[in-house]
């Protein structure tokens, strides 16, 4: 079986162009087409393609793309609220699909898409790429090897910059994103499940829009996305997880800090520093492992190399016809958890989850 595979990208905004740069780094991956209705985005993609030595056809619509090319795989990087509608015509063509996070902006759409994927034979992968940041991957390996013992506490802290501008400013409103805890934080809810290898049973959250975007107006509407939150998640096996999000802390030395604590000690990973820190309870530590990322992968995106390393795994699965590492179910769960956290903030009450029958309560 040939390992040479052709790719198309739908949506060539910021994330779509990041995928362009990373496809250029993967052996036997060829970008053949791009579709985006926004002329400005198409112009930027054309300029970048020339710089990268790529020669895709660049078109306005998905229909035009499929009339011109027959790619092996399609990366969907269009605005989040379009995912449900954009994916279905691709499925009709039988292409492999890498769908950017969040899978959908509503739980209903995510579950409906999951049902469609159950009958879909080609590769379908949801782009929850934070698993593939090399320091995080190494951290997860050590946690799951039992270094800290059975995990009792898991904390993910992200202190970062505000949401960046997007074409049409779609990311300023909950109706387009599902809310900050779906749009941004589905990555972290996926990490919680993946690290613990367990399912959540209850979520309680407190958050608000206190600082960012309050002085902005779009068609007379003020943005309504929250910019800070604490989210507490109880898991079926007894572990507790916390998300600490602040989006007006761009001065932080480390943007993300993830740690687990168990009866043997504490394991931590810091980003972008790339340090995995082991602090045993006997106080013999801390012991620091530095996990570096190849400079090419760092330069090709804004996600600490995760886009590149995920694409390597996706391409290997595509070339080898193996199962996806991140499934539609993972995508649905991350949306359900984010939506439950948004609901908890809105109501002030905890939200119970029950995935024993494949859905939240």
C-alpha positions in Angstrom: 0.0 0.0 0.0 1.4 3.4 -1.0 2.1 5.8 1.9 1.7 8.8 -0.5 -1.7 10.5 0.4 -3.3 13.6 -0.9 -5.0 16.1 1.4 -7.5 18.9 1.1 -8.3 21.6 3.7 -11.7 23.2 4.2 -11.3 26.5 5.9 -8.0 28.3 5.5 -8.1 30.7 8.4 -5.5 30.6 11.1 -5.9 26.9 11.9 -6.2 25.9 8.3 -2.9 27.6 7.4 -1.3 25.9 10.4 -2.3 22.6 8.9 -0.8 23.7 5.5 2.5 24.3 7.2 2.5 20.9 8.9 1.4 19.0 5.8 4.6 20.4 4.2 6.6 18.7 7.0 5.1 15.2 6.6 6.8 12.8 4.1 4.4 11.5 1.5 1.7 14.0 2.3 0.6 16.3 -0.6 -1.8 19.2 -0.3 -3.9 19.3 -3.4 -6.9 21.6 -2.6 -8.2 24.2 -0.3 -11.7 25.6 0.0 -12.8 28.7 1.8 -15.6 31.2 1.0 -13.6 34.2 2.3 -11.5 35.8 -0.4 -9.1 37.3 2.1 -8.4 33.9 3.6 -7.9 32.4 0.2 -5.4 35.1 -0.7 -3.4 34.4 2.5 -3.5 30.7 1.8 -2.2 31.2 -1.8 0.7 33.3 -0.5 1.6 30.7 2.1 1.3 27.8 -0.4 3.8 29.6 -2.7 6.2 30.1 0.2 5.9 26.4 1.2 6.3 25.1 -2.4 2.8 23.7 -2.4 0.5 24.0 -5.4 -3.1 23.3 -4.3 -6.1 24.5 -6.2 -7.7 27.1 -4.0 -11.5 27.4 -4.4 -14.5 29.0 -2.7 -16.7 26.0 -2.0 -16.6 22.3 -1.1 -18.5 21.5 -4.2 -15.9 23.2 -6.4 -13.2 21.4 -4.5 -14.6 17.9 -5.1 -15.3 18.8 -8.8 -11.6 19.6 -9.2 -9.9 17.0 -7.0 -10.4 13.6 -5.3 -8.3 13.8 -2.1 -7.6 10.9 0.1 -8.2 12.9 3.3 -9.9 16.2 4.2 -9.0 18.4 7.1 -12.0 20.4 8.3 -10.8 23.7 9.9 -13.8 25.8 9.1 -15.6 27.8 11.9 -16.8 25.6 14.7 -20.5 26.2 14.1 -20.1 24.9 10.5 -18.6 21.5 11.3 -21.8 19.5 11.3 -22.9 20.8 7.9 -19.4 20.7 6.4 -18.6 17.1 7.3 -21.6 15.4 5.8 -20.8 16.2 2.1 -17.3 14.9 2.7 -18.7 11.7 4.1 -20.7 11.3 0.9 -17.4 11.3 -1.0 -15.8 8.6 1.2 -12.7 10.6 2.2 -10.8 10.1 5.4 -11.6 13.1 7.7 -9.7 15.0 10.4 -12.2 17.2 12.0 -10.9 20.1 14.1 -12.1 20.6 17.6 -14.7 21.0 18.9 -16.4 18.3 17.0 -19.6 20.4 17.0 -20.8 23.3 19.0 -23.9 21.6 20.4 -24.3 18.3 22.1 -27.2 17.4 19.8 -25.1 17.9 16.7 -22.1 16.0 18.1 -24.3 13.0 19.0 -25.9 13.0 15.6 -22.5 13.1 13.9 -21.3 10.3 16.1 -24.2 8.2 14.9 -23.3 8.9 11.3 -19.7 8.0 12.0 -20.7 4.6 13.4 -21.7 3.6 9.9 -18.7 5.3 8.2 -15.8 3.0 7.2 -13.1 5.5 6.3 -10.8 7.1 8.9 -12.6 9.7 11.1 -10.5 11.5 13.6 -11.3 14.5 15.9 -8.5 17.0 16.3 -8.1 17.0 20.1 -4.4 17.4 19.5 -3.2 18.4 23.0 -2.5 14.7 23.6 0.3 15.0 21.1 2.3 17.9 22.6 5.6 15.9 23.3 5.9 17.0 26.9 2.2 16.1 27.6 2.6 12.8 25.8 5.6 11.9 28.0 3.7 13.1 31.1 0.8 10.9 30.3 3.1 7.9 29.7 4.6 8.3 33.2 1.2 8.9 34.9 -0.3 5.8 33.2 2.8 3.7 34.1 1.7 4.3 37.8 4.6 6.5 38.8 2.5 8.6 41.2 0.3 5.7 42.1 -3.5 5.7 41.6 -4.3 9.3 40.6 -6.5 11.0 43.2 -6.2 14.6 41.9 -5.7 16.0 38.5 -5.3 19.8 37.8 -5.1 21.5 34.5 -4.2 25.2 34.6 -4.3 27.4 31.5 -3.4 31.1 32.1 -3.2 32.6 28.6 -4.1 35.4 26.3 -7.6 36.4 25.1 -9.3 34.9 22.1 -7.6 35.9 18.9 -9.5 37.7 16.1 -11.2 35.4 13.6 -12.8 36.0 10.2 -16.2 37.6 10.8 -15.5 37.6 14.6 -17.4 34.4 15.0 -15.5 33.3 18.1 -16.9 36.2 20.2 -20.3 34.7 20.8 -21.6 31.6 22.5 -24.0 30.9 19.7 -21.1 30.2 17.3 -18.8 28.4 19.7 -20.9 26.6 22.3 -19.2 28.8 24.9 -15.6 29.1 25.9 -15.6 25.8 27.8 -16.7 24.0 24.6 -14.6 26.0 22.1 -11.3 26.3 24.0 -11.5 23.8 26.8 -12.8 20.6 25.0 -9.0 19.9 24.7 -8.7 19.8 28.5 -11.8 17.7 29.1 -10.4 15.2 26.6 -7.1 15.2 28.4 -8.9 14.5 31.7 -10.6 11.4 30.3 -7.5 10.3 28.5 -5.1 10.7 31.5 -7.5 9.0 33.9 -8.9 6.4 31.5 -12.2 7.1 33.2 -15.5 8.8 32.7 -16.9 11.8 34.5 -20.0 11.6 36.7 -20.5 15.2 37.9 -19.4 18.6 36.9 -19.6 21.9 38.9 -18.3 25.1 37.4 -18.0 28.8 38.3 -17.0 31.4 35.7 -17.8 34.7 34.1 -16.8 37.3 31.5 -15.0 39.8 33.7 -12.3 41.5 31.6 -12.1 40.6 27.9 -14.1 41.9 24.9 -16.5 44.0 27.1 -15.7 47.2 25.0 -16.3 45.4 21.7 -19.4 45.5 19.6 -20.4 43.5 16.5 -23.6 44.5 14.7 -24.7 46.2 18.0 -24.0 43.1 20.1 -21.5 42.8 22.9 -19.5 39.5 23.0 -20.8 37.0 25.6 -17.9 34.5 26.0 -16.6 33.9 29.4 -12.9 34.6 30.1 -12.2 32.8 33.4 -13.6 29.7 35.2 -13.0 27.0 37.7 -14.4 23.6 36.7 -14.5 20.7 39.1 -15.1 17.2 37.7 -15.8 14.0 39.7 -14.8 10.8 37.9 -16.4 7.4 38.3 -13.3 5.8 39.8 -13.0 8.4 42.6 -10.5 10.8 41.1 -11.2 14.5 41.0 -10.1 16.9 38.3 -10.0 20.7 38.2 -9.7 23.1 35.3 -8.4 26.6 36.2 -8.8 28.9 33.2 -7.8 32.5 33.0 -7.8 34.3 29.6 -6.3 37.6 30.8 -3.0 36.2 32.0 -0.8 36.5 29.0 2.1 37.5 31.2 2.4 34.1 32.7 5.8 32.3 32.3 4.1 29.0 31.7 0.8 29.0 29.8 -0.2 25.5 30.8 0.6 23.5 33.9 -0.9 20.0 34.4 -0.3 17.9 37.4 -1.5 14.7 39.1 -1.2 13.7 42.7 -1.4 10.2 44.1 -0.2 8.3 47.2 3.3 8.0 45.9 3.9 11.6 44.8 3.2 14.3 42.3 3.9 14.5 38.5 3.7 17.8 36.7 4.2 19.1 33.1 4.8 22.7 32.2 4.2 24.4 28.8 5.9 25.9 26.9 8.8 25.1 29.2 8.6 21.4 28.4 9.6 20.2 31.9 8.1 17.0 33.4 8.7 17.2 37.1 8.5 14.3 39.5 8.1 15.1 43.2 8.0 11.9 45.4 6.5 12.2 48.8 9.8 11.1 50.4 11.1 14.6 49.4 14.0 13.1 47.5 13.1 15.2 44.5 12.2 17.1 42.5 13.5 15.3 39.4 13.2 17.2 36.1 12.9 15.6 32.7 13.2 18.1 29.8 11.1 17.1 26.8 12.0 19.1 23.7 10.1 19.6 20.4 11.7 19.6 17.0 12.3 23.2 15.9 10.4 22.6 12.6 7.3 21.5 14.5 7.4 24.4 16.8 7.8 26.9 13.9 4.9 25.3 12.0 2.2 26.1 14.5 1.0 27.7 17.8 0.3 24.5 19.6 3.7 23.4 20.9 4.2 20.9 18.0 0.9 19.1 18.6 -0.5 19.7 15.1 2.6 18.1 13.5 2.7 15.1 15.8 -1.0 14.5 15.5 -0.7 14.7 11.7 2.0 12.1 11.8 -0.3 9.7 13.6 -3.2 10.6 11.3 -1.1 10.0 8.2 0.2 6.7 9.5 -3.4 5.6 10.2 -4.5 6.8 6.8 -1.6 5.0 5.0 -2.0 1.8 7.1 -5.8 1.8 7.3 -5.6 1.5 11.1 -8.1 2.8 13.6 -8.1 6.4 14.7 -6.3 7.3 18.0 -9.0 9.9 18.7 -12.5 8.9 17.9 -15.9 10.5 17.4 -16.8 9.3 20.9 -13.9 11.2 22.3 -15.1 14.2 20.4 -18.6 13.9 21.7 -17.5 13.5 25.3 -15.4 16.6 25.2 -18.3 18.6 23.9 -20.7 17.1 26.5 -18.3 18.0 29.3 -17.8 21.5 28.1 -21.6 22.0 27.7 -22.2 20.6 31.1 -19.7 23.1 32.6 -21.4 26.0 30.7 -24.8 24.8 32.1 -23.4 24.7 35.6 -22.2 28.3 35.3 -25.6 29.4 34.0 -27.6 27.6 36.7 -25.2 27.7 39.7 -25.8 23.9 40.1 -23.7 20.8 39.6 -24.6 18.7 36.5 -24.8 15.0 36.7 -23.3 12.9 33.8 -24.1 9.3 33.0 -22.3 7.7 30.1 -23.1 4.1 31.1 -25.7 4.1 28.2 -23.6 6.2 25.9 -25.0 9.6 26.7 -25.0 12.3 29.4 -28.0 12.4 31.8 
